Each structure stands twice: as C-alpha cells, then as structure tokens.
Amino acid sequence: MNQDGKRSFSEEIEIAGHQLVERIKALMAEGNVRRLRIHTGDGDTMLEIPLTAGAIAGGVVALTAPWLAAIAALAGLATNVRIEIVRDDDKPDDAAK
C-alpha cells in the first residue's frame, strides 16, 4: 500500500524491443502507473523509471524525451524485453480506513 492509502499491484508484459518506446508512452498516458522496470529477455534489469501522478498530469512524456531516446537505443540492442508495470489500484484499501 502506498502513502495515499491505495493498494498497488504489478503486471509484466513481454514485447519486441522495437515496440518498447510506443508501449511506454501508452503506459505513461494511462495515469495509474507508479513505476516501470524494463528487463532484458534473460531477466536483467535495464532501467527502472519511477513515475508520479503529478508528473504524468504535467506532461511527463515531453519532459522525458531524452529518457525515451535512451530507452530506444537500449531497445535496439534487445530483441525481446519485459516491462514490469506497478500500478495503483483505483479503489482505496478498506484496511486503511
């Protein structure tokens, strides 16, 4: 559970390296993503990106253009990558009340 009293959960998706930047942009636009971890096919972590709701609302995609360029360069080296997505649950945790 995070500081806002919301539960968080994670999911993992596997995509081709050339699709990485577009998928990250789409995830950032969703608004409930707290953190992204990008793993290589063999499980090594390439990059971890913490996100906050305020940064997303403030146009984080424009601010992170250099990060996206670096991610694109890393993705070009990998054929398959896994993205671990940590999200906030939309419903507050009942135990926090």
C-alpha positions in Angstrom: 0.0 0.0 0.0 1.4 3.4 -0.8 1.1 6.7 1.1 -2.2 7.6 -0.4 -3.9 4.6 1.1 -4.2 2.9 -2.2 -3.1 -0.6 -3.0 -0.6 -1.2 -5.8 -0.1 -4.2 -7.9 2.2 -5.2 -10.7 2.0 -6.9 -14.0 4.5 -7.9 -16.6 4.3 -7.9 -20.3 6.8 -9.1 -22.9 7.2 -7.2 -26.2 9.6 -6.9 -29.0 12.4 -4.4 -28.5 11.3 -2.2 -31.4 7.8 -1.7 -29.7 9.2 -0.5 -26.4 9.1 3.2 -26.7 5.5 3.3 -28.1 4.3 0.9 -25.3 6.0 3.1 -22.6 4.3 6.2 -24.0 0.9 4.5 -23.9 1.5 3.3 -20.3 2.5 6.7 -19.1 -0.6 8.2 -20.6 -2.8 5.8 -18.6 -2.2 7.8 -15.4 -2.2 5.0 -12.8 1.3 3.7 -13.4 3.7 4.3 -10.5 6.8 2.6 -11.7 8.2 0.9 -14.8 11.0 -1.7 -14.8 12.5 -2.8 -18.1 14.1 -6.2 -18.1 16.1 -8.0 -20.8 14.9 -11.4 -22.0 17.3 -13.1 -19.6 15.9 -11.2 -16.6 18.5 -8.4 -16.1 17.0 -5.0 -15.2 17.9 -2.5 -17.9 16.1 0.5 -16.5 13.7 1.5 -13.7 11.6 4.6 -14.1 9.6 5.9 -11.1 6.5 7.9 -12.1 4.2 10.1 -10.1 0.6 11.1 -10.9 1.6 14.8 -10.8 4.4 14.2 -13.3 2.1 12.3 -15.7 -0.5 15.1 -15.5 2.2 17.7 -16.1 3.3 16.2 -19.4 6.0 13.7 -18.4 6.2 12.4 -22.0 7.6 15.8 -23.2 9.9 16.0 -20.2 11.3 12.6 -20.6 12.2 12.8 -24.3 15.9 12.2 -23.5 14.9 9.1 -21.5 12.8 7.8 -24.4 15.8 8.3 -26.7 18.0 6.3 -24.3 15.3 3.6 -24.0 15.0 3.4 -27.8 18.8 2.9 -28.0 18.7 0.1 -25.4 15.7 -1.5 -27.1 17.6 -1.6 -30.4 20.1 -3.9 -28.7 17.4 -6.3 -27.4 15.1 -8.5 -29.4 12.7 -9.1 -26.6 12.1 -7.1 -23.4 9.8 -7.4 -20.4 8.1 -4.4 -18.8 7.1 -4.7 -15.2 4.3 -2.2 -14.5 3.5 -1.2 -11.0 0.0 0.4 -10.8 -2.2 2.0 -8.2 -5.5 0.3 -7.6 -8.3 2.7 -8.2 -10.1 1.7 -5.0 -8.7 2.6 -1.6 -7.7 -0.2 0.6 -10.5 -1.0 3.2 -7.9 -1.8 5.8 -6.6 1.8 5.6 -9.9 3.2 6.9 
